[in-house]
């Protein structure tokens, strides 16, 4: 996607400098800065402190983190240590575990110094696939958006999104925003309602910035507003990402997603979730009971950062003395989800439909292996 | 209620200084400052800029504003001008109109200089009634809270509230928080989940401060969190205020209330609304179609104020370039409301039940007039 008019990705490996480069997303929308990650600690810090965030990008970053650790010390002990450190950074996104397990499976049959190079190749492959997945999600979502738009072709298509599931949450394209980018380039008149997404404001800071950089019409709203807009016919569909989806179609995503899904159901507004299939946790069925919900520091609620009139990024206190809690995600039950947009097409949020996707994935894996 | 251990109200008239004194609520929770209002412009400014806010307190403030204007110039022309200026400050809260009409009806049969004194007496009466109404709401709500608490007497009663409908929204006691104050003093173990309530953060700034000053256990959460808590059995009831309620029981309250009511219904959590009967607009039935929703300045969304580490209250920019909209209220349909706690008891949110309340009010008015 574009940054100041030039194409960009969120993460890339530079072999000449033997480092991974990322956008420090904690400084957006106020400052655009690139930083490099080389040591395992850099990768863990970047994931834990949300310099990179979003399920797909967390997975890619973790893969590179493990690969760089193996390039430095290819021993199985170091592999186990690095995997453990990376897994401990964020508990909810399933892509973290998925990416680490994938790199470990690839290096398992290899010995010695080549393990680092092989791991790095696998990380590169995960990165490339992420871009292709995002584009495929965009293409499948475009068909859906075109269909909904043509129900009311006299007015722009109003899409509400929560948090950031754009290209900043992946390597490029993103998940929930990928169909919107495709639709915009296909000439569909789109307008995006951007939930600010407290407490970390990824909507106001990242989604709004992304859309503004691509020139896509959008409006920032506080998280409380979506229900009112849906009551008044101002939302044609909701489109969000997912940090983990169960085999039955329950969707774990940024805290507050469930409230928007309830409002969508109450107002007959379609509620779609866009996700790469790597975000599906095939081992669990009941999202509310089985997905661990990350609790982050209460300071993210009681304090806020932004830019003052002198251009200095500052932190302010919002709450005096009172305690606060900070759950990062919630679970939207499958019954509230109209469909799951994946790189393999749109699936119903039902066990049967997702079982069909799982078979498709297994068949594709088998084909790849036998080729 | 208590401020730093001393009893306080939000607004009082001081005859020796011929002025009305209020707490400047825009400075809370960081600073506690009293300011005086004397000219009509002071009252309009205080309401418009939310130095006073909350439907009951807006009504009382408007009554005093009109009375002070009449004390200065008792002419009908000035009366009409002052009423018009005050009515234009906030479009949604019905108490504003109710209080102004009440003062105007009282002075209608009087001439000359005594009109100011009579208006002031009526404003004093509205103020006293507001305190009594809050206490009565508290008492009726207490019975309800005791009943819900005794369903699970092994753990504290968890109440979720949105925005501020505490004593700061009235003269004393408040509406939604009045039953909580009564319950706390009756020895019921209560704990309050405080929605921060973006964009103006009245929950984090006012409700949390109120509860902290009275020593009542509470936890601040972002507005996105309530659904997750309800899914996990951590909320025993929701209790909110109302800026305007229709004759059919639709409740207009701070933006985001509707989303909490949806989550309450989805998780079988009782959802109660506390309000003085003056908040009911008997002239309308359909809240979604008929209640005008105030749109406030987008800067309340794109910028935020708080206290920096040097104790200076500052404003920060959260959003770069992107536009924002700021709807201040939404409407919760009566079907999602478990009951309305008024100064005359708890009523169902149905036309029939509210018609009974209306008859009760008419009978009380008749009794007062014939006495």
Interface residues (C-beta under 8 A of the other chain):
Chain A: X29 X30 X194 X196 X197 X198 X199 X201 X204 X205 X208 X209 X211 X212 X218 X219 X220 X221 X222 X223 X224 X225 X226 X227 X228 X229 X231 X232 X254 X255 X256 X258 X259 X260 X262 X263 X266 X288 X293 X301 X302 X303 X304 X305 X306 X307 X308 X309 X314 X315 X316 X317 X318 X319 X320 X321 X322 X323 X324 X325 X326 X327 X329 X330 X331
Chain B: X29 X30 X194 X196 X197 X198 X199 X201 X204 X205 X208 X209 X211 X212 X218 X219 X220 X221 X222 X223 X224 X225 X226 X227 X228 X229 X231 X232 X254 X255 X256 X258 X259 X260 X262 X263 X266 X288 X293 X301 X302 X303 X304 X305 X306 X307 X308 X309 X314 X315 X316 X317 X318 X319 X320 X321 X322 X323 X324 X325 X326 X327 X329 X330 X331
